[in-house]
Amino acid sequence: MDPRRSVLYLFCGKRCDRVKALLWENDGFVLLYKRMEVKGRFRWPRSSQEVRQLTWQQFD
């Protein structure tokens, strides 16, 4: 995939309590980092077959 497209890429750590988001804008990358403060986990795909593209509405 081309990281310089207008696409938001999401990455999750092993514990699934943290997520990083990478987005290209015209003048460079934006990197966001979120960590769950309470005991909780993000639901995350476990294999490349489970990876799905989301619309902005689904992400919201």
N, C-alpha and C positions, 0 to 999 in steps of 0.2 A: 504494500500500500504506500501511496505517496503522502508523507506527512505534511507536505505543503498545500494540500487541498483544504478546503473549508470544511474540515471534519474534526469532530471531537473524539480523541482517543482516550480510553479509560484503561487503567491498569490497577490491579489489586495485589496486595501482599499475601503471604502464606496464611496469615491468621484471618484474613478477610474483614479486618476491622479498620483498614485504611485503604484509601483509594487516591490515585493520582490521575489528573486529567491534563491532556496536552492538546493545545489548539494553536494552529498557525494563524497569525494575522499578518497584514501586509508588511509590517515592520519587524516581525519576529515572533517567537513562540510565547505562549502564555502557559504557565505551569501552575496548576491548582493542586492542593493537597488537603485531604480531609481525613480526620481520625475520629472514630466514634468515642465519645466520652463515657457513655454508659455501656453496659455489657450488651453488645449487639454485633451483628455481622452483616456485611453485604452479601446478597445471594450472587454467586459468581459462577460462570461456566467452568467446568472441570476439564474440558477437552476442546480442541479446535473445532470439532463438529457441533459443539453447543454454542459457539460464538455467533451472535446475531447482530445485524445492523439495526439501530433504533432511529426513529424519526426524532426531531426535536420535541414533538409533543409527547412521545413515549418517555423520553429522557426526563422531561419536566414532571 
